[in-house]
Amino acid sequence: HLLTGVLFYDIGAAWKKPDEFDTSRLKSSFGYGFRVRVPIIGLVRLDFAYPFPEYEFRVHLSLGHTF
């Protein structure tokens, strides 16, 4: 498909050491996005996210596949 849409929910955080794990530091967001296949470049991703509880609208543009 040339153009696809996605809905997502994400939660997580990163720590340097396993003993620093603290669930109160987890961040979460939900949103929607679009994926477009472009010749030579590959996948172009445009995501619109709503982190909560802040609800500060964010836009993310990415090139290529994620891990």
N, C-alpha and C positions, 0 to 999 in steps of 0.2 A: 504494500500500500504506500502511496505517496504521502498521505497525510493521515495521522491517527491522533486520537485524543486519549487522555488518561485522567483518572481521579486518584488521589493518593492521601494517605495518612502516614506520618512519619514520627517516630519518637526515638530519642537516643542522646548520647553524649560521649565524650572521649576523656580518658584519664591516662596519665603517664604511668601510674602503678596500680595494680589490681587492688591493693588495700585502700586506695583513695576512693573506691566506688561509693557513691552517695546518690540514692534515688531522688533526693530533693533537687538535684542539679540536672535532672533530665529535661530536655526541651522537646516540644512536640508542635506539629503543625498539620494542617490539612489544606488541600487545594486541588487545582486542575492544571492540565498542561496540554501542549500540542507537540507532536513530533513530525518533522518534515524531512524526507530523504532528498538530499541535494547532490547532484553529480560532483565528483572529485572530493568535496568536503565530507560527505557522509550524512550522518544524522544531526539535525539541528533541533535542539529542545528548548521550548519556551514554557516555563512554569510560573504559575501565579499561586503564591502561598500565603496562608493566614496563620502565623504562629499564635498559639494561645498559651496563657491567658492574655497576652498583650494585644492581639488582633491588629498588629501593624502590617498592613498589606506589603508584600515583597514580590519582586519579579526576578527570576533567574533565567539567564540565557546560557546554554551550554552547546558545545560542539563535540560530536563523537559519542560513543557509547560509554556508559558508566561501568564500574567494576561488577 
